[in-house]
Amino acid sequence: MKPGKPEEKKEEEMLIRILATDIPGSKTLLAGLTRIKGVSWAFANGICNVLKLDKDKKVGKLSKEEIDKIAKFIQKPELPDFMLNRRKDLESGENKHITGSDLRLRTEFDIKRLKKIKCFRGLRHSAGQPVRGQRTKAHFRENKALGVAKKKK
């Protein structure tokens, strides 16, 4: 500690917590927001544009009010529907944007529902095969024997 100066953390060393996610203070706002599960680059860009925040500003330099404003906006975004990650929800029928552990749980429940109703996508998930129509001749060969098998003596 230097004499005469109170000890302050540099923004590079700081961690800013937004919606249960730690973001390094040295990141720019645009890159830092993408650390939050459920926030894409396009969504982060939309947040910065709507809230009129500088995208190149370091996360460590944000004020408490700006952080609260960002957190509230992510929970109830005022962006076009195509930018939301949960459109026409099965239970409620409304357009939502889900982040964090809620997103992880919701995805898990969706996959379990697909498996339960035994639709094609559910069967592909159950078998550990690609779900979205990719080819399987050359890829998706994990945990399978390749080449010539050795003779057992």
Order of alpha helices (4+ residues) and beta strands (2+ residues): beta-beta-alpha-alpha-alpha-alpha-alpha
